[in-house]
Amino acid sequence: MIHDPVYLSGSRISSEPQPAAAGGYPLAALPRRDMIVILVSVALIIGIAWLYLIHLDHQMEPAAVQDQMMAAMGMSINTPWTAADFFFTFAMWAVMMVGMMGPSAAPMLLLFTAAQSKRGNRGASLSAGTFGVGYVFVWTVFSAGAAIAQWALHQMALLSPAMTLLSPRIGGAVLVAAGLYQMTPWKNACLTHCRSPLSFLMTHWRERKWGALWIGAHHGAYCLGCCWALMIILFVVGVMNLVWVAALAAFVLLEKVGPYGTAIARISGAALIVYGAIMIA
């Protein structure tokens, strides 16, 4: 219904720009109770995701040691995947994406809920949940693609028991590709949307029943465009290397909410290219 540039003003969407601090920044419209509910919910979801990853890591360690021993004895460890193997790999990626992307999505979620409250929507918290479903859906699709990629690498015997690429040249090529993408206009455009939540809502607002779902999915698509190259680094450092998972999650948050996010993205891109080139050489 509303797809043209819009601005949050008072209790309705206005076509005139308003200073962010004039009359109260949009977050000021968010009731304290709703803010607490959203922050606690996001924290719980992220916490549960990380608890699952830690549990999974502990479950996988004995199996990885056993695989390494079998490989040392010359025994094959590249057994074909079953449907259950694929499902649990997909679930691992999906939960990992929730744990990694949840913190950086929280500012947009709060601002969206504040906008709903300004419009007098009594179901603002419910709309926030719908927004979150749309956002998570995009990363769930990515997780399916990552699981397929992992299955293909396993079938080609290119992954170690620790789920890292065995070939330094392929690993280096992945890092170079990720570094190059960090410096492209596409990365910059997506990062700009992620770093400007108010501007995003101004230009992508939708009404009607499924408006919140559409906005959440659209924001998730920009976040995917911003961060997918960073996610594939996990194939180089270890898909379930939780230290790197946490480091990448912190880096994504820094890119999106830090004062020098764009510069950090470019510097990291250059570093990835150099290190990838070293691995290839």
C-alpha angles and dihedrals in degrees: 000000000000115000103139120094109291136181131214108238129160111318097332142046111270129195092221122085116247127198109256092235097041114107089354130315109268092257088064088070091060111100113237091238092055091047091052092046092051096045093046091047093049091046091050093049092048091045093051090048092053093045089054092049092049090048091048091049091054091048092050098048097078091046092050091051090050091050091050091052091049091050091050089055091051095253120143117251097175097099116165117265121249125216088260091054091054093046094052091045089052090048090050092054093044093051090044091054091051091051093047102040100035097083094051092047094055097083092054091046092053093047092048091051090048089053090052090050091050089055090055095251106160091195094060094131091050090050088052089056090051090049089052092051090054091048094048091046091064092052090045089059089050089050090055089053091048091050090051090050091050091049091051092049090049091051090052090049091240097128127080123220086264088058096248127132110267095208114075089201093056090044090050091049090053091052092047091050091049091047093050091050090052087064099045127106089242091060091046093049093050093044090051090056091048092048093049106054094162092051090047092055091046092058103032105040117141130185130198129072098305097034094109091050091050093048091048092049092046092051089046089054091055090048090050090051088050100047112023093097091054091052094056089059085078089074087062101042098032129289092234098033095128094192089060092041089056092044092052091046089053091047092051090051091049091050093051104040105018121103094244102036097138093049091046090053092053094045091049089049091055091047092051092050092051095046092044091051089051090052092050092048 
